Amino acid sequence: MWSFMEERHPLANRLALSSLIYLGPAAFLAHVHGKGPAPWSTSTLVGIFTVFSFYLILRLSDELKDIELDSKNFPERPLPSRRVTPWDLQLGLILLFLLTPVLNLGTGIAFLAASGVLVYEFLMYRFFFIPDILRRRPLLNLVAHNPVFALIPLYSILLYAGESHASATTLAWGDIMAFTVMVWMPFLGWEIGRKLREPEAEDPYDIYSPALGHAGAVLCVITAQTISLSVALFLTLKWSLGWIYVSIIAAAFALALAANLRLLIAPSDSSARLKPFTEIFAASVLAAQLIGFGKAML
């Protein structure tokens, strides 16, 4: 399992991601609704571990769901190569599904939010009990699965709200929804962009180009990233966040846009590798939240 984690879910990388996905939304809520728990509080540890658990559940679930596909296309991976067994991953899922709600006991609305995310992830694991339909329709499958990346930062906001003793009825839900969309859209762009290939490649891993067309798939990535940047501009103006906040996101957007246009205009094996650019954009959006809102938590 340790070799599995190193290869498929590197601990340092995922802990950094989990920290950003808890602390960024928490800092946003502190900025909007007033100071709450400090970033070194117990609730921060609960939030980071819970977010880490959510992402590890997604990883383990995907490995189990895709075992037949991976056996054909990626036989060297830990599960197809039998370096881990399905039972190893199933046991990990059982432990995480039991531990995560226990960790959130006493957090009020965040307990309900965490339970809601876990239920959603269980439905994802079971392909919403319509696996044949979703496997044949990649766009419907995307619509069904990708919203989990909006629910996870929303959990972070609700945990911080509960620890700040803020009532759900007093929260600025308009701003919260806008913020959630801003953090979510880079993950939508990542999910599509990481699988795109040049049109002639006919790679079975690319499931979106056949459904959307080559140009349509790239334009979907651009649209998702543009929405994220637009919300960042809105928040910058509304909350007077300063030029550094939006400049970080705009610079990453420009880099991602250049990569997207390169694939759109001159598709090739090298230009089709959008994954690192989608990850840079997502990481920049997440990191910018600490710069824009972080002072409110101190």
Phi, psi and omega in degrees: 000326179294319177294325176298314180297317181300322185272319189251343182208066187304129190299310183298316180298313184286328175293321176297315178299315181297322179297316179294322184282343169269309189291324180299304177299322178297317178296322176301312181294323177298322179294319185280322189244001179104160187298140176232217181300146178290158182295345178260016182281169178298323181298330177294318177297318178298314182297314182294316180295321181295316177297317177302318179297317179303315182289325178292323175300317178299318181296311181297319180297315181297321179299318181287321181293326188258018187299322181291317179295317180293328179297328179277316189261333183224062185294344181279351181293160188303317183286310178299327181277359176070019172288335166231159180252161175305324180295324177304313182287323178296320177297319176300318178297315180301314181297318181292320178294333177275318187286322187298311178294326177298319180297331183263007176300137179084005180263008175069236184297333179293329176298318178293321179295315179297318178296321178297318178296318180296319177298316179298317180293326176295318178297322176299315180302325180267010183054037179054026178063019173227057187299321183295321180292313184290323180295330180274349185232087186300326180290318176296321177297320177296315179298324181285324189263321191294333179302346177301331180286350170268325182292327184293310175295330177295322173303316181300317179297316183289327175296313180295323178297316179295319179290338177270001181060035177268130179286143179300330182286343181262356182288149179278081189295329177299311178294322180296317180294319178298315179299316181298319178297319180300319181283331182285317189302322176300329179284329173293315176299321179296315183299320179283312188296326184291343183257355184285145176225170176294149187306324184282349187291325182052047180278126180296343177291332179276099182260353185263327178299317178298329183275325186252347191083155182302309181295319181297320180294316179295320180294330175295319177297313180299318181297315180299316181290326178293320177300316180299313178297320181297318178294322178299319177297318178300312180294324178300315181289318184292321187250012176049057187278345178093165188284335182296317181304303185286333180294323178299313181290319181295321179295317178294324177296317180299319178296314180294320180297319178299318179293319179297315181293325177298316178293323182292318186271319184229071182296135177203175180298322181284318182289341181283351182274080182275344188308311182297329180286324175293326179288322176298317180296314179299315180296323180292319177299316181292315181294326181298333181295323178291326179287319182285321188243352190302325183300332183293340181272348186270000000 
